Amino acid sequence: MPTRIWNLRHTCNKVQNQLVKNSKQITFHGLHRSCVKHPSVSSWLLNREIQHRFIDEDKIKCPCIKCRKIPYREVDIVKTHLYKVGFVEEYWCWDKHGEKSTDDENTFLGVDDSNTNFSESACSYRDMVIDAMTPNLNNSSLYENKKLIQALGLHVEMIDCCKYRCMIYWRRDKDLYRCKFCNADRYKRSKNLARCSRISFKKMHYFPLTPRLKRLYASQATATSMRWHSENHAHDVGVMCHPSDSEAWKHFDKSHPSFAAEVCNVRLGLSTDGFAPHGAYGKQYSHWPIILTPYNFPPSMCMKEPYMFLTALVPGPSNPKHKIDVFLQPVVAELEQLWEDGVVTYDISVKQNFHLRAALKWTISDFPAYAILSGWSTVGNHPYRKHKNKFRKNPLVIEGHPPNKNVEQTLREIEQLGLVKVTELNVDDVNKRCGDHGWKKKNIFWDLPYWKTNLIRHNFDVMHIVKNVFENFFYTVMDVKGKMKDNVVARRDLKLYCRKRKGVEDNERAYYTLDKNQKKVICQWVEKLRFPDHVSNLGSCVDLTGCRLFGMKIHDCHVFMQRSMPIAFREMLPQQVWEALAELSIFFKTLTTTLITTKDMGRIET
């Protein structure tokens, strides 16, 4: 009951009791007594509402404050009690003396039938309110959690794979029970050896890309930003701060004018690398996520986590190597569909539909993953190791590097060698015969109709390169055993070119390495070093006992090399060594800046 109504009833009850005490001729007006009025206590006792079934041997229940409608008393005693102490509080409906309750009738006056069905939108709103009132707890089962996530539109496909990664059971091969390459079973054997269970040996996760691209235009927060590269970006000549300023982007637009005419079309970049989900000290396992990133956004949003779409998850436990193309089939098929057919999408910023298309510009990876994606080998033997005579007796090589091959020449070379994709039968026998030429396969990206028009198809991750360069020189300068490049093997190689007359071995400390006291000073300085907010605490990576740094992440190496390295070794190393390291630091700092000019690129290239 609302507080205001309760206070009103309480006040009326007090006035009523006081009037009963002071006058025998009193008129009672209850709050809900709109139909029957009683001029006095005597008239109330004689009222027709006191039915015979509420009378027990000429006695009725006494409604005074003391008796409270419990004992039966004679009518005269009830009259005396009412004159002296008055009615019990809140006794507006005399249900103990034959009056019918009117509360329920008045409650539903003007209200429709409660059994009337709600509309669908009303039911959804009601369920949302009820769900918001409940505690924010996880569901009791994984099935309920999956059912909840499906309502968000986050669709995922589970595709069975061969346990040896030969193929995936997808599209035309989805009904097979054995691998068409190695004849291995698709499902695990059950306890009953006569039949197979429905549990596959290996599964991959595939997250469709199209719904997520459509959601970028369904949100007011991102729809306008998806056109930034064309409408809000000032393209200054000789300045690059976004991929749309590059020659590769402009060349692609010239090659495909119909695609470039629609500014809402999406340009994508693909990246992948292996990671251990169990950590460094857990079970050895390697997952390979396939991530697609749209480049339509401005630089402040382009590489943010919400806009890096996990599209496929290649299962472990080991490196897929060149068979990663097997798991890229759904990704390439959807990219091909987005290029040829597209999808109708609603742009909320302009309140109209348009035909959305997408194109893959390039891949980004470290050096080993580059070999996996492109098919060009970066390990093993090469001609320079076989032709050792050309490097003896101080020969002078005046020839430059071979000319760079364009896309048509590269594709023609692959086709002339007879290389095939890893998704075709007898791939191992065919590609093995062509392995001496450096190519290991024909990568799956050539299936995209526009791939041969890309000037740049594969890019190196600068952060990985910086980390590798940093570890090479830092561990060498700090003289860390097992990690430095100036080791016994390197010294033996030098003996072949710098032989001394007496043949005395020289294993003394190199002049570009630090002694123990200098290394301790460097470690103490790094331990006390504090940055504003763009790097983690490097003091946690310092080992003062061993005078070394350990556990540095890629971003830590990136910041230390560009910001701290010239300062740290300024007074420790010889002038010529320090100048080389300082130039190296400036090189990567210029290369990774947010805005770079063609003049800067020419300077660091020379």
C-alpha positions, 0 to 999 in steps of 0.5 A: 500500500502506498505511504500516502494512502496508509497515512490518510486511512490512519488519520481517519481511523483516529478521528472516527474513534474519537467521535465514537467516544464523544457522541452517541449520534455519530455518522461513520464515513469509511474510506471505502464506504461509498454505498452504505452509511451508518448514522450511529453505533446502534444503527450499525448493530441493527444493519442488515449486513450483520447476517445470521451466520455471523451470530453465535447464540445472540452474540457477535464478534466485538470489533473494538480495539481491545477485543479485535474481532476475536471473542463473541460478546452480547450486543450490549457489551459490544455497544459499550466497548465501541462507545468507550474505546472505538473500533479496531484500527484499519477495520474498514471492511466489516468482513467479520460481520457479513460485509463483502470485500470491495478491495478486489473489485476496486483494484481491477476497475478499468483494467482489461482482462489479465489473460490478454496476450502480450505482443511480441515486443512487450514480451521481449521487454518484460523478459529483459526487465526480469533478466535485469533484476536477477543477479549477473551470474553464469549459467549452470551449463555450457549449453545454456551459455552457448544458447545465450551467445547465439542470441547475440549473433556471434555465429561459429562453425565447427569444422572437422579436420583430419588428425594429420591436417591433410584436409577439412571435412567441408562443403563437398567433403563434409560427408566423408568418413575417411581422409582422401589423402591419408585414409585416416578415420574421421571419428574416434573409435568408440568402446564398441569397435564395430562402429565409430563414434561421432567425436572427430579427432580434430576440429577447427573454429571458423567465425564468419566475417560478413556479419561483423562487417555489417555490424560496423555499419549498423553502429553509429559509433563506427559507421562514419569512421568506416569512410574516413580514409576517403572523406575525412583524410587529407592526402598530402603528397609525400606524406604517409600516415595511413595505408591509404597513402601508400602506392599499393593502395592507390595502384589497387584503386586504379586497377579496380575502379568499380571497387574504389568508387564505393568508399564503404567497401572494406580493405582488409589485412590478414595476420597470423602467428602461433601462441601457446595457450598454456603458457611457457611452463604448461603443456607444449601446444601451438594455436594459430589464430587467423585475424582480419583487420579493416583498414577503413578506420583512422589510425587511432582505431585501425589497430584497436582490439575491438576491430581485429576480427578472429576469423579462424582458429587453427588447432594444435598441437604443433605448427601447421607449416605449409598446411595452413592453407587447408584451414584458410579455405573457409576464409578465402571462400568468404573473401571471394564471395565478398568480392564477387557477389557482396552483401546488401548492408544498411548504413545507419549514418546515411540511413540507406542500403548499399552493396558491401564488398571487401578485398584482402590487401596483404598479409602481415607476419613474422619471418617464419610465418611469411614462409608458411603463408607465401610458400617461399622457403626462408630456411634450409639450403641456398646456393651460397652455401653450395658454391663455397669456392666463390667466397675463397681467396678474397673474391670481389663481387661487384654485381648487385642484387637480382632485379625484383620480380613483378607479380606476373613474373612470380605467378608465371614462375610458379605455374612453370614449375608445376606447383600445386596447392596443398588442398589438391591430391598428390600435392607432396609428390608434385611439390617435392620435385620443385623444392630446389627452386625455393618454392614449397607450394602455390599458396591459396591466396592466388584463388582470389581474382584480385590477388595478382593486382596487389603490389605488396602481398606479404609484409613483415611485422616490424615489432618482431624484427625490432625484437630480434635485432634488439636481442642480437645486439643487446645480448652480445653487448651484455655478454650473455652466455647462450644468447650472444652472437660472439660465441665460440663458433663465431670465433672459429669462423673468423679463424678461417679468414684471420689466421695468426702466424703462430696459431694462438687462439684468441678468446679474449673479451671483445672491445664492444662487450661490457665487463661485469661492473658495467653490466651491473650499472646498466641493470641498476639503471634499468631497474630504476627506470620509469616511463609515463604510461606506454611501457610496462615496468622494466624493473621486473625483467632485471636479474642483478645476480646474473647481470641480464634482462629476461622476459621482455615482451615485444613492446618492451624491446621496441621501447627500449631500443628506440628510447633508452638504448642511446642513453644507456650505452653512451658512456659504456661503449667505444664511440664508433660502436655507440654511433652504430647502435644510435643510428640503428635506434634512429632507423627503427624510430623513424620507420615506426613513427606515426607520420613518415615522408618520402624524404625520411624513407630515402634517408634511412634507406641510404 
